[in-house]
Amino acid sequence: MTQVEVDQLNERVAWLERKMVRVLWLLVSIVSAFAGFVVAYTIDNSLGPGSIIIGVGIWLTVGFILQRQEFKGAPQHIQFIDP
């Protein structure tokens, strides 16, 4: 392999890393938002201010936990991945 091919391959892998991290963040956000909505609606189905606060709290908590689980075991620092 020439250096040009190696550089092109590195660029492709870096691009793929960025895209996959975006997909992971999107999935974490969607799953945690859904969990927050379900819990909030189960507790208070009026969808008033109380259920909104509960839903946002669950969304943030579940999102944090899922994000920690998804990136657990990753190397210390990977360029383009650390948000």
Secondary structure, DSSP 8 states (H G I E B T S, - for coil): --HHHHHHHHHHHHHHHHHHHHHHHHHHHHHHHHHHHHHHHHH-TT--HHHHHHHHHHHHHHHHHHHHHHTTT--S--TTT--
